[in-house]
Amino acid sequence: MRSEQKEIWSLLKPYRWYLGGHFLANILVALFTVVSIPVLKPFFDVLFDQVNKTDIVKPDGFSMDNLMPFINYHLHAFIEANGKDQALLFVCGLIVVNFLVKNVFRYVALVFIAILRNGVVRDLRKRVFDTLLVKPFNFYKDERKGNLLTIISGDVVEFESSVLSVLEAIIRSPLIIIGSLSYMLYVSPTLTLYVLILIVFTAVVIGGLSRRLKKDSKGAQDLVGSMLSITEESIHGIKTIRAYHAQDYVNKLFAIYNEGFRVLRNKILFRKDLASPLSEFLGVSVVAVLLYLGSSQVFTGAMEASTFITFIFAFYNIIDPAKSFSAAYYNYQKGMGAFSRIYELLKSDQETQLTSGEFEFAGLKNLITIDGVNFKYPNEESFVLQDIHLEINQGERIALVGASGSGKTTLVDLICRFQKPTMGRILFDYVDIKEYNETSFRQNISIVSQEPVLFHDSIRNNICLNDVQHDDQRLMKACHQANVWTFVKHMEKGLDTIVGEGGGKLSGGQRQRIVLARALYFDAPILILDEATSALDSESEDTIQKAIESLGDDKTIIVIAHRLQTIKNVDRIVVLEEGRIIEQGRHDDLIDADGVYKKFVELQSFK
């Protein structure tokens, strides 16, 4: 818990001046609230003729010891000089001014806390999003998308509305309670004892009710994440659901989490909503006891009526702060449940390769060396790749061939530094790739994956991505090479056409061509094509194949392909089977070897 609180303070620290202003304004609010209590007593004494004029003696000077005689004397002098009507008017004006000033400071406190809360929420969301961009790739395979979306949306909002709202009550409420109690103790320690018993009893009861609130709140947010995941998967796979009439299946999955959330949410709200009415009921119960006991003391002359009225007023000044303080405690427990999920995400492992390298990679000059690489996924026993030894010369074009699951894409992921070898090394120009810094490494390698990834933006921005200074000449060249211009030129907005979420407004082939144009635009010296033309028609595939072949000898190209016709002219074909390299050579040489590659060719009727 302490580490979580340190994380919260790190979020608040940039706004410490606003936090200080908020606290100062709330201190003044509490001060004007408490000051209004003792000021009323001498007015009641004088206005209702309960002060013996012979008892009013001019004090020698002002001090805390003679505060009440000082106020009493000057108020009596005011009444003597101006009459009771003017004194009553003065009392009313004083009350109005007191509450006006109090509420001005209250508004100032709210302005400060609004700036702080919105700033902290923005910073926290940025931290979460930045964290999501630097997690190891295995993290994204293990985590559900809906859970991550819940953290950056629902959990952050819950933290803001629950934990940060505590800042509004953490200063003002205790000060008002302490100030009011101090006056009550000064007036009647006996009656104040009943109030203290109420506060202790309320704290024990509310503390017991809220003990499970943090755990239940965290569980509820987990269930929301599961529901979002099922929703996202259902929308993404709606064709499959309808094709197999699987609506009942996904409905049952969703209903399990939805009902679980309803039950748990009821428990949370039952506990949370009980705090305020319970504290109010306990407060009214004590007021009834105070009215009885206090009135008895007034009847016996042990306490003046004006003193008893201000005592009741002081007690009522405690009720609202006590209610808000108990509600704040509930909110804090509930909000910390949400923040625990955020904190776990922020502090979970990050991709060390993003920050480990120190050397600049200026482009491949000699060769890529894969030296005895073995790889298996975390918590898995079997190896995906075993004893891989391979050298790829600068400017060479090689193809990786093999059945599904043979390790082709995994090998490419290792070369691209998306995964780390379990054993062995991968070197670019005799330097382990983990020694290169991330920025220079990424600038010199481009990849086109088998699943095209597009963002809800224009075609232009999807091609150029982080290159804010677009090179229009290079952009048009990439569009023509990737056969993008053939369909873009017919669009009303051309390259500024919005492609929709995930490129939903385009066909599969159009999306694939835009992704290929992206790789060609950045013109990296190493180009990796993972089934880059699998979604294209034969004419587009032939056009792009010729464009790739014309890129020049300075490009090192690694191709993964199932359609063997596209790799017939590469410099070397590497055949993988069950994570091992079993053959490599040119197309004609492998056909003559009469091995696994020839069987692949025959299966595709390719000669």
N, C-alpha and C positions, 0 to 999 in steps of 0.2 A: 504493500500500500504506500509506503514512504516513497518508493521510486516513482509511483504514479503521481504522487503529489509534487514531486520535484519536476516531473514533466509538465504538470499544469502550471507550476510557477515559471518554467521556461517560456510558456506561452504568454503568461501575463506580464513578464518582465519588460518587453518593449513598450508596454502601455502603463508602466508604473506611475507615470505622472497623472494619467487619467484615473488610475486606481487611487492615488493619493488624493486627488481632487474629489473623487466620489466619497472617500472616507471622511474628508474634512467637511464636506457639505452635509453628510449624514450626522456627523458629530454636532453640527450647528442645529440640525433638525431636532436631534434628541435634546439638545440644550434648551431650545425654545419650548419644546414640549414639557420638559420637567419644570422649567422656570414658571410656567403658567400655574403650577399647583400651589406653591406657598404664597404667591402674590394674592390669591383669592381670599385667604383666611383673614388677614386684617381688614379687607373690604367688608366681608360678611360681619365681622365683629363690630365695625364702626357703623355700617349702614343699618344694622338691626339693633343698634343701641345696646350691644352686649359688652361694651368696654366702658369701664368706670373712668370718667374723665379725670378723677384724681389719680388714677394709675398711670396716666399718660404723662411721662416726664421727658423733657428734651434730652436726648443722648449727647454725650460729650463729643462724639465723632462716629464715623462709620467704621465698623469692623465686622467680621463674621460672628463675633460673640454677641454683638448687639444688633444683628440684622433685623430681627422681627421688631424690637422696640423702635429702631430707626424708621422702618417702613410705617409702623403703626402711628408714630408721632406725626410724620409728614402727611399721611393720609387724613388723619384727624384734623390737622391744620387746614388741609384743602377743603374738607367738608365744612368746617367752621367759617371759612372765608367765602365759599361759593354755594353752599347748600347741598342737600342730598340729591336734587335733580341733576345738578351739574356733575356731582360725584358719580352718579349712576351712568351719565353719558360718558364720563371719562373712563369708567370701567369698561363699558361696551367698546369704546374706541380702542382701548388698550388690548382688549381681547382680539378685535379684528386685526390690529396691526401685528400682534403676536403671531396669529395664524397666517397672516399674509407673508410675513418674513419667513416663517417656518416652511410654507409651501413653495416659496421662491427657492429656498435652498434645496427642498425636496426635488424640484424640477431640475435644478442644476445637477444634483446627484444622478438623476435619471439620464440626463444628457451625457454625462461622463461615462456612465455604465453602458449606455447604448453604443458609444464609440468603441469602448473596450470590448464588448461582447461581439459586435460585428467584426472587429479586427481579429479577435482570437479565432472566431469561426472560420474566417478566410484563411488565416495562417494554418490552422489545424487541417483544413481540407487540402491545402497545398502540400503540407507534410505527408498526408496520407497518399495523395496522388503521386508525389515525387517518390515515395516509398514503393508504390506499385510498379513504377518504371524500372526499379533496380533490384527486383527480387530474382532469385534463381529460377530457371525455367521449370524446374520440378514443382516449384510453389504453385504455378498457374495450373499445373495438371492436378494437384491435390485439392486446391481450393475451388469452391463453387463460385461462379460469377455473381450469383444473387447475394451471397454472403458478403462479398467485397463491395457490391453496390449498396448494401444496407449499411455497412460501416461508414462509407463516405457520405451517405445521405442521412439515413435515420439515426445512426449512432451519434453523429456530429450534432444533429439538431437536438437530440435528447440531452447530450452533454451541455449544449448552450442553454436550453430551457430549464434544465435541472440544476446542474452544478454552478454555472455562472450566476443563476438567479440568487444563489445563496449569498453572493457578495452584497446584495441589496439589504439583506437582513442581518448580516454578521456583525455590523458595527452599530447601526441605529437601534435595533431591538434590544441588545444587551444593555446599552447605555440608558435607554428609557426605563428598562426594568430596574437597573441598579439605582438610577436617580429617584424613581418613584418609591422603591423599597427603602431607600435611605430616609426619605421624608416620612414614610410610614413608621419606620423604626423610631424616628425622632418623636413622632406624635404618640404612638402607642405600641410598644414592643409586644404586648400580649396579643393584640389583634393581628399584628404582623406575623406572629408565629403561625396562625392559621393559613396565611397566604404562602408562607414558606413550605408548609406541609403540602399544600396544593401543588406547588411547583415541583417539589421532589416526587410526589406521587405521579404527576403527569409525565415527568421525565422517565420514570421507571416504566409506566404503562406504554408510552409511545416508543421508548427504546425497545421494549419487548416485541411490539407490533412490527417494527421496522427491521428487525434483525435479519430476516430472510429477504428483505426487499431487493438488495443488491443482486443476490444470486438469482432471484426470480426474474428481475429485469434483464439480466444477461441472457437467461434462457429464452425470454420472449424475443429478444433481438436475434438470437440464433434461429428461432423459428421463422421470423420474417425473412431472414436471409435464405432459408430453404424454400420458402414460398416464391421468392423472387427468382431463384434458380430454376424452379419448375416452370414458372411463367416464361422465363427467357428461353428455356429449352423447348417449350411447347410452341412458342411463336416461331422460333427458328426451324422447328421440325413439323410445322403444321401440315405440310403435304404428306409426310410419312404417317402422321396421326390419322388423317382422313383416308389415306389410301388403305390402311389396315384397320380402319374403323376402331381406333384405339382411344376414342374420347373417354370411355369409361375408365381405362387404365390410368390416364393422366389425371382424371377427375378424382379418382381414389387417392392417388399420391398427394394431390393438392389438398384434399379434404382432411387427410391425416394431420398435416402441419397446420392447416387453418383452424381445425377444431382444437388442437393442442394450444395454439396461440390464444383462442378465445378463453379456454379454461384458465390458462396461466395469467392472462391479462385481467380476468375477473378477480383472481386472487390478489394481484398487485393493486388494483383499484379499490378493492374492499379494504385492504390495509391502509392505503394512502388516504382514502376519503374519510376514514374513521378518525384520523388525527385531529382535524380542525373541529368537527362537531363535538368530539369527546372533550377536547380542551375547553371548548366554550361551555359545555354542560358542567364540567367540573368548576369552571369559573363562576357560573351563575349559582351553583350550589354553595360555594364559599361566600358569595355576595349575600345570599339569604342568611347564612350563619352570621356574617358580619353585621347585617342589618339588625338582626335580633340582639346580638351581644353589644354592638355599638349603641343601639337605642337604649338598652338597659343602662349603660354607663352614662348616657345623656340624662336619663330620667333620675338617676341617683346623684347627678352633679359631678361625677368623676371625670366627665369629658364635656367640653363645650359643643354646642350644636354646629357651630361654624367649623370647628376642628374635625368633627365627624364627617361633615359634608366634603371637606377637602380630602379627608382620608379615603372616602368612597371614590372620589374623582381620581385620586392617585392610583387606586386599585384598578379602576377601569382603564387607566392609561397603561396598565400592565397586560391586560387581556389580549388586545390586538397584537402587540409585539410578541407575546408568548405564543399566540396562534401562528403568527408568521414564522417565528423561530422553529416551532415544531414542524410546520409545513416545509421549511427550508431543510430541516434535518431529513425528512422523508425524501425530498427532491434530491438531496445530496447522495443518499444511498442508492436511489434509482438511477441517477445520472452516472455515478461511479461504476455501475454495472455496464453501462454503455461505453464508458471511457476505458474500462478494462479490456474490451474487445479492440478498441482503437490502439491502446498501448501495446497489446500483444502483437498487432500487425506492425506497428512502428519499430518494435524491438526484435522482431523475428529476423532470421538470417537474411543478409543482402548478398548480391552477387559480388564476390570479392574481385573478380576479374575486371570489374568496371573501374577499380581504383588501384589495382596492384601494379600496373606497368609504369615504367619510367622512361623507356626509350621511345624515340620517334620512329614511326614506320613510314618511310618515304616511298613506298612502292616496291614490289618484288623485283629484284635485280638478278637473282640466281635461280633458286628453286624452293619448293615446298617439300619438307621432309616429314614423313609420318613414321616415327621411330618406335616400334614395338608397342603400339597402342592397344589397350584393352579397355572396355567400357561396360559398366552395368549400372542400371538405375538404382537409386537409394532404396534400401529395404527389399531389393530383389536379389535372388541367389544366382540366377543364370546370367552369363555375359551376353550382351548384344553384339559386341565386337571382340575379336580375339586375335592377338598377335598380328596386328596390321603393320606391315612395312611397305611404304610406298614413297616414291620420289616423283614430283611433278615439276618439270623444268619451266622456267619463265617463258611465256609465249606458247606453251604447249596446250593442246586441246584434248582433254580426255573425257571419256564417258564412263559412268558407273552403271553397271547392269546387274540385275539379279531379281529373283522372285520377291514378292512382297514379304517384308519382315527379315530380309537378308542383311539389313544394316546400312543401306545406302544413305538414307536421309540422316541417320544418326552420325555417320562419318562426316557428312557435310556440316552438321551442327557443330561437331568438334572443330572442324577447320575454321568455321565462322566464330568460334569461341562462345557459342551459345551453351555449351556444356564443357565440363572439364574431364579429361581422360582419367579413368580409374588408375591406370598404369600407363607408362610410356609418355612420350612427348610429341608435340607437333611444332616444327620449326619453320619460320620464314627467314630465308637467308641466314641459316645457322643460328638463329636466335629464337628461343622458346617464345611462342606467341603471347604467353602470359606476361612477358617482360615488356611488351609494347603498351603504350598508354591507349586508352579506349578511343579517344577522338581520332588520332592519326590512323589507328587500325581500321576504324569504320569508314574513313574517307577513301580507303584504298581497296574496298571490297564491296561488291553489290550482289544481291541475291534476289532471284525471282522464285517464289515458292509455288507449290502446286495449288495452294488455296490463295487466290488473290485477295489482298487486304486493301480496301479503299475506305476513306473517311467521308463523312457527310460534309463535303466541300466541293469546290469546282474541280473540273478535270485538270486545269492548270496547276492548282495547288496540290492536287494528289500526285502529280508528276514531279513537281519541284520540291514538295515537302518543306524542309527547313531552310531551303535556299531562298531567302526573302528577296534577294536581288536577282530576279529571274533573267536568265540569258535567253531572250526570245529566239535568237538564231539557233542556239543549241536545242531549245525546246522544240522548234519546228522540225529540226533534223531528226530528233528522237521520235517525234510523232509520225513522220514519214517512214522511218526505219521499222517501227513497230506496227505499221499499218493502222495507226490510230486516226490519221487524218481522213481516211476514207469514209468514216461515219461522223466524225466531228464537224466536217465542213457542211454537213446538211442540218446541223443543229442551229437553232435560232441564235443562241448565245455563244456558240462555238466552244472554245476552251474554257469559258466562264460558266458553262452549264453545270449545275449542281447535280451530283451523281446519286444523291440519296444515301440513307444509312446503309453502309456496307456495299455501296454501289448498286442498290436495289433497283434503280431506274434503268440500268444497263443490262445487256445480255451477258452470259458467262464469258463468251468470247471477247466481248468489248472490255469487260473488266480485266481479263488476262492481258490484253494488248496494252492497256493503260499501265499496268504493273510492269510490263516489259519495257515500255517507254520510259518509266521512272529509272530503271536500271541503266538504260542506254543514255539517258540525260546526264546522270552523274558520272558516266564515262570512267568508272573505276578500272584500274589495271587488272583486277581479279574479278571475274564474273562467274557466278554460280547459277545454273538454271535447273531447278527442281521441277521436272515435268512442266516446263514453261509454256509449251504449246499444246498441252493436252486438251484444252477446251476450245481449240481453234478448228475452223474448217480447213480442208486440204489446201485451198488457194492461199488463205492467210498464213497457214503454216509454212508453205513453200516460200512465200514472200519474206517471212521473218527469218527462215532458215538461211536464205541468201544474204539477208542483212547481217546476221550473226557471222556468217562466213567472211563477210567483207569488212569486219571490224579492224583487221590488221593483225600483224604478227606480234605486236607488243602486248596483246591481251592474253592472259592466262584464263582459260575457260574450262569449267568443270560442269558436265551435263549429267543429270539423272534422267533416264528415259526408259519407258516401256515400249514405245513405238520405235523399233530399232532402225527404221528407215531414216530417222532424223540424225542418226549418229554414224552412218556408214562412212563418212569422210573425215572423222576425227583422227587425231594422231595416234591415240591409244584407247583401247577399251579394257576396263577393269571389271572382271566378273566376280561378284560376291555370292557366297552361299553360306547360310547359317553363321554369319558374322566373320567369315574368313575369305581372304582373296584366294581364289582357286585358279583363275586364269587371267592373263592380260596380254595384250598385243593388238595389232591392227586387225581390221575386219577380215581381210582375206586370210591372214595367218591363223586366226581363230577358227575360221571355217575349215581350213585344211587340218587343224588339230583334232577336229571331230570330237569336241568336248561339249560342255554344258552350253556354251554360247551358241553352238550350231543347233542344238535342240531348241533354244529359244527362237532362233531364226526360222527353223522349220515349222514351229508352232504358229508363227505369224505368216507362214507362206511367203517368206521374204528371201529372194535369191539375188 
